[in-house]
Amino acid sequence: MILDEQRLAVTRDTAARITGLSRRRLNRWARTDFLAPSTDDQLTPGRRIRFYDFLDLLGLMVAAQLIERGVPLPHIRQIVSHLRARGYEQPLAQLTWATHGKRVYFQHPDGSWEGDLRPRQTVLSQVLNLELLRAEIREKARRPSALAGTIERRRGALGNKQVLAGTRVPVETVRRYLDHGKSTAEILRSFPVLSEEDIEAVRNTSVA
């Protein structure tokens, strides 16, 4: 099964597993709008839905690698803020990044470089390989096709509520969307991790 990057959406817990970042750090970055999930919907006063898409995950992994290479987080924040002011919505995922010690520089789509120093041939080996990161995300985020349309109840998952297998999307949440007249296409836009088989399974199952 080929993972559709455009439809990928994962929870905070899955994002933490894929990127190797702690849930606490993800929460902190989301609160400060440094690297927040693209989907952040308040369904009810007491229930919020947050999902990270593919570019969100790629940005998180780039940030994690820059930190691992010794680049101070405040410096990364400063660069991200600078690039957003220049029109990049997700600069960590959109540009090519490289490091030299604790120094960092980045390449724009037109091929020009900017940052702490001009790029030199001796440091090009330290360019972050985004294709490897993309492949890692696809591998870790892939949901087995055999789970589509399957409902399960996992101990410790959302208070043992019924969920769509391989996800943390509660059956009762999808049922609520259906009860409000939402179409399958509308539900899939809100929960890209699901499939048409999942929606049909919920239509034919009463919430326990």
Secondary structure, DSSP 8 states (H G I E B T S, - for coil): ----GGG--B-HHHHHHHH---HHHHHHHHHTTSS--SEEEEEETTEEEEEB-HHHHHHHHHHHHHHHTT--HHHHHHHHHHHHHTT-SSHHHHSEEEEETTEEEEE-TTS-EEESS---GGGGGGB--HHHHHHHHHHHH---GGGTT-EEE-TTSGGG-EEETTS--BHHHHHHHHHTT--HHHHHHH-TT--HHHHHHHHTS---
